[in-house]
Amino acid sequence: MAVFAMTRVLILGGAGVFGSRLARILDQDARIEIVIAGRTLSRARDVAASLSGPAQKVAETVSAQDVGPALAKLQPDILVNCAGPFQGQDYHVAKAAIAAKVPYVDIADGRTFAEGFACLDKAAKAAGVFALTACSTTSALSSAAALALSASLSRVDGVRVGVTPGNRAPRGRAVVEAILSYVGEPVPQRRGGAEITTPGWGRLTRLELPGLGARLFSPCDAPDLPAMSLLFPKAREIEFLAGLELPILHLPLFVFARLRRIRVIPNLAGVAPLFHRAAQLFEPFGSDRGGMFVELSGLDNQGAPARRRWSLCAGSGEGPYIPSMAAAHVVKRIAEGGVFAPGARMASGEISLADFEREFAAFDIETTMEESDGAEALSRPVWRTL
């Protein structure tokens, strides 16, 4: 009978929306021992008790502030940081992991956090461990899709990424705070080859997507701008969009963005609890279908204008699993004896689209690849407000 060593993963924020879903994905793997770490032991135990797969489970009380002693006590093989929001968060969790020579992964969606993460590269290489940030929908999955699309293009001129959850998807306070922190604030984009800023949530675009129909999108901040800039340095247009399914929730953000832009109102992150409660009132409405798209424009291998789009539609309320799938893949690869190069960096390019497709197979997730041999956009706006 084969004997193998268990891979112990410490999930910081393991009782949260995304951390608990990461635990559920990993729970199907008997090679893995899951340490569900939450600020409240009762919540961590509830998540552990809800898991019935072959993986071993244990609940612990661990906060981001005391992660150093927890690493010394628990001796994990890898730490996954799901304790958001990452906007305004420092790197003390990653630093503690590197100091303990424990590989580190996070699901950060904050651009500033991801951009500055390379400051840990020297320490990570000296410790002989890897540290991956933005190992989530953005920028790990979006980059994987973009690289797959670019294989049939000789030149990439434009990159556009959009994410839209289903309204019935659970949203924790940290997610709401992250969304609100960008409302009306300068969000970087690239237009005409120049780096510019546009007010977050300050423009409306209505797009038709496979399986989702028409939804509103607005500019939002994400690690995709630096990630796509590294992958496609000659691209003249790079844009990241986010959208809420219900216009009654999306349109107020557009209005508040205009007010925040002229400083009539303060940054909305401070009123996240109020918005969180308001959003909960609308949870029975809308659908449980969410998704995303990645669209590239440029020249095909014959030098003609072309566009390529990859889109994803998640049903049955399973969209919230997607932000955890990249981290799950990393943990599984470690359990299989795989390796990642030492150093601290964004996760873009670390996981292939084929790897993600294997993770999707266990869920109600469909993906679509589309091509347009011409200048016409695949996800062209139904209408746009500038």
N, C-alpha and C positions, 0 to 999 in steps of 0.2 A: 504494500500500500504506500502510495507516495506521501511524503511528508513535506510540507512547505511552511515557510515562515509567514506569519501574519503581517500584513502591512497596517500599521496603526495610523489613522488620520484623525487629527484634532480639528474639528469644525468650530471655529470661533463664530458666535452668532448662530449656532446650530439649531436654536429654537425659533428662529425668524422665518420669514416667508421663503427666502431662497436657501438658507442653510438647512432647513428641515427637508426641502425637496432634494438637495444634494444628498442628505442622509438616506432618503428613500431610494434614490438611484443606486447608491453604493451598497445598500442593504441587500441587493440581489447577488452580491459577490462574496462567496465564502472565504476568499483570501484576505478580506479586509476586516479590521476591527475599527469601529466608529466610536469616537469620543465626542459626544454631543455636548458642547460647552455653551452655556448660557449664563446671563447675569442672574437669573432666577432658577434655582435647582428644580423647583416643581415643574416649570415649563420644559426644561431639558428632559426631565423624567417622563413627562407626558409624550414628548416626541419619541423617546426611546421605546416606550411601551406600545406606541402605535406601529412600530416596525415589526414585521413578522418574517423577514427574509433570513437567509442563512448566515449573514454577517453577524459578528459579535457586536454588541452595543453596550455602552456605558454612558451615564450622564454625569456631568461635572459642573460645578459653579466656577466659571472663569470669565472675567471681564477683560477688556482690552488693556486696562491699566495694570493688571497683575498677570499678564501673559508670560512674563519671564519666569517667575517661580512655577507656574503651571507647566511650562516646557520642561523644567528640571525634574518635576515630579512625575509627569506622564510619559516623558520620553517618546514622543510621536515620531513617526517616520516622515511625516509631512504635515504642515499646518495650512489649512485653508481659511482665509479670513473673509467671512460673510457679514461682518459687523459694520454695516453702513450707518448713516450715509458717509461716503468718502469725500464729499465736498468739504474742504476745510480740515480734513483729518491729516495728522502727521504720519511719519513712518515708524513710530516706535514699535508697532507690532512686527513689522518686517525686520527691523533692526534686532529685535529680541530673537527672532527665529534664526537670523544669520549668525548672531553671536553664539547661539546654541548649536549651530551647524545643522539646522533643520530646514529642509527645502520649504519654500513659501509660495503660496498662490493666493491671489485675491480676486474678487469679482467686481473691482472698482469700476464705476461708471463716470468718475470725475476726471475731466481732461487735465486739470492742473495737477492733480495727484499722479496721474499716469505719466504726464510729461516730465515731472521732476524725479520720477522713480529711479532713473539711471544714476542718481547720486549714490545709490547703494551698490553699484556695479563692482567697484573695486573691493569693497568689503566682502561681497558675495563670492567673488572669484578667489580671494584670499582664504575664505572658509571652505571653498570647494563645493558650494551648494548653488542651486538655481533659485531665483526669486522672480516670479511672473506676476505682473499686474495687468489689470483689464482683461483677465482670463474669463470672459463672459460673452454675452451677445455682442457687445462692443468692447474691445475690437477683435476678439478672437474669431467669432463666427463671421462677422461682416468681412474681415480680412480674408478668411478662408474662401468665402464666396467670391470676393473680388479677384483673388488670385486665380480661381478656377475660371471665371469669366474672361480674364485677360489672356488666357492661353490661346484664344482664337483671334486676338487683336495684335496688330503690329505696333500700334501706338494707342496709349490711353490719354485722352484729353480731359475727360470729366468723370467724376465719381459722385454718385448720390446714394445715400443710405437713409432708409426710413424705418421706424419701429412704431407699431401701434398695438397695444394690448386690448384684449376684450374687456368690456366694462365689468363683467362679473368676476374677473380675475382678482384674487386677493391682493391688496396693496397695503403694506405696512407703513407706519408713520415715517420711517426713514426714506421710503420711496417717494412719498408725498413731499417731504422736505427737500429732497433732491430736485424734484420737478420745479417746485416753487422758487428755489434758489436762483434759477436762471431767468425767471420772468422779468422781461424788460432790461436785463443786464447784457452787456456786450458779449456776443457769441462770435468766435472767429469762424470765418469761412474763406475759401479762396475763389475769387472771381476774376476772370481775365488775366490769370497768372499772378495776381496781387493778393496779399493777405489783407483781408478787411474784417470788419466786425458788423454784425447786424443784431438788433434787439431780440433776445430770446423770446420765443412765442409771439413775436411782433409782426409776423406775416402769416397769411392763411393760404394754403394750397389744398385743393380737393383732388384726390387721386383715386383712380379705379385700380384695385388689385385683385388678382385671382383668389377666389374663395372668400373674399372679405367685402367686395363691393366698393362703394365710394366712401372715403373717410377724409377727415380734415388732418392736415399736417402743418407744423410750424417749425422754424429753426430752433434747435436746441443744442446745448453743449454736450460733448461726449469725447471720448478718446479717439474717435475716428479721424478727426482732422490730422493730428500728428501721426497716427498710424498709417493712414492712406498717403500722407505726404512722404513718408519713408518708402512705402511700397511703390508709389508712382510720383516721383519727384518732378516730372515734367507735366503733370496734369495741371490744366489751367483752371479747372472748376472742381471744387470739393465742397460738398454740402451734406450736413446731417440734419434729418428731420424727425420729429416725434409727433404722435397724434393720439388723442383720446377718442374712443369710439363714439361717445355721445356729444353732439354739438353743444348741448346745454352745459356740459362741463368744460369743453374746449374753448368755446367762444369767450367766457369770462376771462380766461388766461390771456387771450388776445387783447381784450380791453384793458386789463391790468398791466399788460406789457407796455401799452401806449402811455398809460399814466405813469408807470415807473420810469419810462424813458425820459420824461420831462420832470422827474423827481417830485411828482405830486404825492406819491405814496412811497413808503419805505420798502426795502427788500422783503418779500413775502415769506421767506423761510421761517421767520419768527412766529407766523400764525399757522404753521403746518398742522397743529392739533385741530384747529377750527376747520380747515379745509378737509382734513382727514375725516372728521365727523360728517361734514356735508357730503363728501363723496360716498360715505357709507349709506346715506339715505337713498342714493340712486343705484346701489348694487343690484336690486332686483331687475333693473332695466337693461336694455342692450343685450349682448350675447356673451358666450364664453369663448368666442373665436378671436384670436389675436394673430399677429404676424409681423413680417418685416420684408423689406426688399433691398437689393443692392443693384444698382444700375451703372454700367460703364458705357461711355461713348468714346469714339475714336476712329481708327482706321483698321479695317480687316487685313488679312494677310495678302490681299491683292491691292491694298492701298486705297480702297473705297470707304466712304463714310459708313459707319456701322454702330449699332447699339446692342448691348447684351444685358439681359436682366435675369437675376435669380430672385425668386420670391418664396416665402414660406407662409403657410397657413396652419395654425395649431387650433384644434378643436377640443371639445370635451373638457374645457377648462385647464388644459395641460400646458398652455403657454408659459406659466411661471416656472416650469421645469427648465426651460431653455437657458436662462442665465447661468444655471448651475452645471450645464452639460460639459462645458470646456474643462472646468475644474474636475469634474467626475472622470473625464477621459485622462487627465494628467495623473490622477490617483491610480486609476486602473493600469495605466502604463507602468507606473512605478511598481505596482503589485506584480506585474508580468516580468519585472527585471529590466524594464526600459530605462533609459537615461536621458537627461536633458543637460545641455552644456551649462557649466557654472556661469553665474553672472546674474545681474538684475536688469530686467527689460520688460517692455510690453509683450503680451502674448501673441500679438499679430504675427502670423506666419508660422507659429509653432505647431498648429493643428490643422490638418487638411480638411477640406469639405467632405471627402470620403469618410474620414474619421467621424465627423459630425453626423453624417447620414447613418452610420451604424448605431449611433446613440438615438437617433430619431426613430429607428425601427420599432422600439418598444412603446411608442406613443402615437397618439392621433395627430400626426404631423405629416403634411404633404408639402413637397417642394416642386417648383416649376422653373424650368430654364426656357427663356425666350430670346429670339434673335430678330433684329431688324436691320436689313441691309440698306440703310439710308440714314438721313439725318433726323428722321422723325422719332421723337421720344416714345419709348414703350410705356412709361408711366407718365404720359403727358398730362398736364393739369386739365381738369374739367373747367375750373376757373381759379384764378389767383388774385389775391389782394396784396399789393405791394406796400 
